[in-house]
């Protein structure tokens, strides 16, 4: 409706200009009408100027509206009568757009405030900077962890915290690394992750980090407590009978602190002494074997890295146990892409898979419809997953966090070193091993590279 009124006013003004022009032509042709002609000419000029001003006013108001949008100024009320009176419909549209812009701006401000509050309260240090070295964000937790001020530029950070600067600038994108940093006489164990974002023509580097020293100390203490518990169990089991048999043997050969003569010892006593010393020897040998095994698992082997196809190593493991599968009627199947490749120590990975498969064979020995499945694939995070799945007796939930402890075993005659070695091998490859077990249904060991 507002646009129709605009058109009508324009048409009326043009008609008036045309009529005035006709009168001007008529008056010019009459020699006695010179004054009237001059007035008509002035009227035409005035009408033309007013028409141009009217049109320009519309353009000016429209330009002002667009300029306010560009400058994010939404304070003007376009429902006022003094603004664009000839454009009621356009005023209403402007007002609706203006209100929508106000709503979006308020929502953005609320979201910005919300995110800012989260960033300021989260217990993770966050630093964001652009390619020019200007720091866009330096949250309070980052200031607390680094015990520094709120830096504005990366070159200042480099001057004050050179070691930290070198670490964050050399960290690969989307990679997490744990580093030890000596900062102002304090040792920090920082878990650092770097993410690079392209926002328009600008590139933002986001560094998130946290001091995990307390967690590492806690986990280390807990690991030592578990290991000491296992060592204590093994040592007590061996030393207790050795001590008991030693006391018994001493009573046989001593009386009130004086060693008996051979003639005073009966054949039965001599036989018991021989049996006791044999048992002591066996338990002593067992302790020496235990110490040798402990020394073996604490060694840190050097990796011989190479690229190989995962399907080949799984096929070799399957062939290695083929006779066992046939004898125990175990259904073995594998599912792996023929072109899936892994960069690792092939010999160590094969030995680990052999050990894990052996565990699965022992787990399904009493099952009627026993099966073992091995699969490998690339996950969505670009890591490679190898899974060994069986339907054996499984591992109780209370035991699942203990099975990777050296010398701990849920099997009666187990050594307790196979899974701890597997964990060590995966750690050397910067990977992880985990177990997910539902007893008598399905148990799976997951290797993540």
Beta strands, then each sheet from edge to edge (+ up, - down):
strand 1: 125-130
strand 2: 135-138
strand 3: 176-183
strand 4: 186-199
strand 5: 202-211
strand 6: 254-255
strand 7: 258-259
strand 8: 305-309
strand 9: 331-336
strand 10: 341-345
strand 11: 371-378
strand 12: 384-390
strand 13: 432-438
strand 14: 442-448
sheet 1: 2+ 1- 5+ 4- 3+
sheet 2: 6+ 7-
sheet 3: 8+ 10-
sheet 4: 9+ 11+ 12- 14+ 13-
end
